[in-house]
Amino acid sequence: MRTPLIAGNWKMNGSRASVKELLNGVVAGITEVKRAAVAVCVPYIYIPEVASRLQGTPVAWGAQNVSTESKGAYTGEIAAAMLMDFGCRYVIVGHSERRTLYAETDAGVAKKYGMVTAAGMTPIFCLGETLEERERGVTEQVVTRQLKAVIDMHGVKALQVGVIAYEPVWAIGTGKTATPQQAQAVHAYIRGRIAEYDKTVAAAVLIQYGGSMNAQNAEELLAMPDIDGGLIGGASLKADDFLTICKAANR
Ligand code: 13P
């Protein structure tokens, strides 16, 4: 039985004051979350504050990106070991915003995946097709290519220590969610591809859905057999909405 993971991706939002308020709200309601594991992936600069607030609570924390390198002359970058040093459990790699806006490649994302696992943390590995790719009917080829980049570099067993997040790009921040059936179909496809390499890994790996998941639609998405949680953008910025999504996994 896979334990779902609900993770907030705050993206580039927040202030010291709003972070404090949001975390207080999430921690206050967390005992009502019975089944899902819960985490927040926050802007780097808030990690120390988030770590000290969440220490000793059931809510884990993490980052939204990491360097491909381990240390040295890489101005502006943050190494995996630094995130580990601040108790991060999760690091998002390959988010579509980074792939599109910062030209991250499949190989670069795979390298980051390895940096995160080598440091002892869990990568949340994002993949998903654009609207144009979906309309062209190449969704399966796109997610296969993205998945293969990690498997080719690190072997299929590396997926055992990670989480996959299927995020159709056309559903991110658009209010246009994939239907439960659309999402389930791609999740099942991804799991099937992994099973071709290793059935045990395929059965165990968490595949989250991300893309306009909210307090209203979470329950029906999470009810699908291959959807093991969510990676939540906008709705993770409001404690009540985020908690409602976390609780939707109770059933
Ligand atoms: P939204 O929930 O705001 O659509 O963002 C999804 C996402 O990109 C999570 O990583």
Residues whose N, C-alpha, C, O or C-beta is under 5 A from the ligand:
A	BS01	13P	N9 A171 I172 G173 T174 G210 G211 S212 M213 L231 I232 G233 G234 A235
